[in-house]
Amino acid sequence: MRTRSILVLPLAGLVLTACGGVTVTTHPQGAPACTAGDIKALPAIPTPPPLGTVAVRVSVANMGDYPCTITGAPHVAIGGLSPQPRNLVVTPSGPADQVVLAPGDQAVTTIASPMGTDFTCAAGTAPTRPPVLLVGVPQDLVAMKMADGTNFTECGDAVTVSPWQAL
């Protein structure tokens, strides 16, 4: 009888260790918010814009080991991460639904900027053609390079942004 107890105890310890590892790596209250460390930005690509705008489609992928969430329309900035990016005024174009990204999953948003028919900005502001957009996921910023052929131009620090959608 005593021999069985000795054999069972090490096995029980192994099971508890395995279960403990699972408890640590799961998130029973839901997935945490995605961070810049979890997310890889894919090159921003041109997309057919709504009339009177220029637009770009922005995708991100969860490269982390665990699910994470992004919600609503992201904030957007242009410039580099250092010294300080210039934040744009974002008008969301839809409801702020939560998207849970499992490892490897992708989400997409569309960023549109108002543009006149003659490709000039309203109210005499100078257009800016950023080589990189910074997009929030949700609190951190990730840099997204523009793909070849992208002619996204920002006018007057204001953009319309669709909520994140899972791909």
Sequence and secondary structure as in RCSB ss.txt:
>XXXX:A:sequence
MRTRSILVLPLAGLVLTACGGVTVTTHPQGAPACTAGDIKALPAIPTPPPLGTVAVRVSVANMGDYPCTITGAPH
VAIGGLSPQPRNLVVTPSGPADQVVLAPGDQAVTTIASPMGTDFTCAAGTAPTRPPVLLVGVPQDLVAMKMADGT
NFTECGDAVTVSPWQAL
>XXXX:A:secstr
 HHHHHHHHHHHHHHHHHHHHHHHH  TT   B  TTTEEE  BEE    TTEEEEEEEEEE SSS EEEESS  
EEES SSS  EE EEEE S   EEEE TT EEEEEEEEE  TTS  GGG   B  SEEEEESSSSEEEEEB TT 
   B TTEEEE   EE 
